[in-house]
């Protein structure tokens, strides 16, 4: 079975305990989760590490996917959007892997209490893809039983599913592996290719390279049909769809575009405005 079956087919199972090591002060995620609303699996925190509290701001807003950009510096995986942002204390481990490991251990196998569906960690490689991925793979091996894993043709679900984006050269070493703790973020050119969803579970692309409509005026019928055809084809293959570079300033244009994405059954909404997307999805009762 694909790691990304249609959202409607996903089930949730019970799990839970409180978080052992507390997240940053003021985090709602650190508090009792029993009566919290269900996670917003379709919400993707773009450039998540730029928020005041990486990871925990997204979890407080119930996001189902977070994005971290990584640079290989020596044998360290540093987090940042550009080289100028890098800080040796801000690593993939310190901001994401270690906190997630503690949360999942405390919750007996899940990120969100009571839900076994994996959190998606989109890791965007900013340095040369092949060498960075190979070092990343060594880092991921230190976290046993945390990740969804591909093993000799079968996918074993975990609490966190790593999806590798960014530099395309990562694909070569990934495809050569018979065991891996990560999956590949495809592009629209990969849609309909021979690569299965067990390798490419996610199709992501730049909205403005594929559509002219930015939420103002009527959505052209031809573009609406194109959008729905893309998502329909991906779903038939067990893949999910995300577009980046969509309008992200609060206002009617963004709401109009998000409404069309929702109607087309897109799998992830890409945003830097965590509260804004949370409010939108809650208003439309769309988890």
Buried (B, 14 or more C-beta within 10 A) or exposed (E): EBBBBBBEEEEEEEBBEBBEEEBBEEBBBBBEBEEBEEBBBBBBBBBBBBBEBBBBBBBBBBBBBBBBBBBBEEEBBBBBBEEEBBEEEBBBBBBBBBBBBBBBBBBEBBBBBBBBBBBBBBBBBBBEBBBBBBBBBEBBEEBEEBBBBBEEEEBEBBBBBBBBBBBEBBBEBBEEBEEBBBBBBBBBEBBEEEBBBBBBBBBBBEBBEBBEBBBEEEBEEEBBEBBBEBBEBBBEBBBBBBBBBBBBEEEEBBBBBBBBBBEBBBBBBBBBBBEBBBEBBEEEEBB
